[in-house]
């Protein structure tokens, strides 16, 4: 499989995971606590890594966070640190950097936390 086809497959998988998250129901006992924990963890990371935390939503043992970076270049340099950080909610973490459309300023990317325990 060539590199471009693999990149497209990964993008489609990530988009499907975001769509599934949108359709998921909220676990009323787990989701609010997980959202608060991740908001705290990502808030602490934002100061170190230089992003703005736009949103965190948790539903059924999965969460999605929206991070905004000043530039695409900053996102490229620091996004792996987000994926490999320690979080108080135990989840697998998937990140996807979108290529910027036009000007690469104010880039927002999603982080998916899934298979949480």
N, C-alpha and C positions, 0 to 999 in steps of 0.2 A: 504494500500500500504506500502510495507516495505521501510526502509530507503535507501537501495541501489537502488531500482527501482525509488524512488523519485529523488535521486541524478542524475541518468541517464536521467530522464525526464528533469530536470533543465539544464543539460549539453547540451542536444539535442536542447532545446528551445534557449539557448544562441548561439549555433553554427548556428542554422537557422537564428537568428537575424543578425549574422555576415555575412552570405551568402546573405541575403536580402540587407544589407548595400552595399556589393560589387556590386550588380546588380542595385542599385538605381542610378538615374540621379542626377546631381549636380544642385542645385538651384543657379544660378549665382549671384543673389542679396543677398541671405541670407548666403550661405555657407562660402564665404571668411571672412566675418565679424565674424561669429560664430566661425570659426576656430581660428582666431586671438584672440578672447576673451577667448576661452577655453585654448589656448596655454599660454596666460598670467596668467590665474587663476591657471592652473596646474603647471606652472613654479614657481609661488609663493609657492604653496603647496609642491612642490618637495623638497625645502630646509627644510621645517618643518618636512616632513614625511620620507625623505630619499630615494626617488626613482629618477630615471632619466626618463625624458619625451622623449620617442623615436619618437613619431609621434602623430599628431592630424589631422583627416580628417573629414570634414562635407560635407553633400550632401543635402538631402531633408528633413530638419527638424529633422535630426539625425546625430550623430557624433560618431566616434570611436577614442579612444586614446589608445596608447600602452605605458605602464609603465614598466620600468625595475627596479627590486629590487635586492640588493646585494645577498640576500638569500631568500629562501622560507619562513623561519621563520619570517623575517622582513615583508614580504608581508602579512602573516597571521595576524601579530600584528597590521598592519597599514591600511590594505585595506578598512576596514569599515569607517575609517576617510575620505578616498577619496569619498566613496559613499555618505556620509552625509555632505560633505563640501558645502559651499555656492558658487554658480557659477553665473557669470554675464549673462549667457545664461540659460533661464528657461527650464529645461528638467528633465524628469525622468532619473534615473541613475541605470544601472544594472552592476554588477561586478561578475566575476567568477574567482576563483583561481584554476588553474590547479595543480594537484598533480605533483611534479617534477619527471622527468624521470632520474633516477640515481642521480647524484650530484645536489643538490639543490642550485646552485650558479648562479647568473645572470639570475634570473627568470623574464620572460616578461609575462605580463597579459594584457588583453583588458578590457577597460571600455566602455560601450555603453551608450550614451546619446540619448534618444529618446523622441518622442512626444513633441518636443520643440515648444515653442510658441514665 
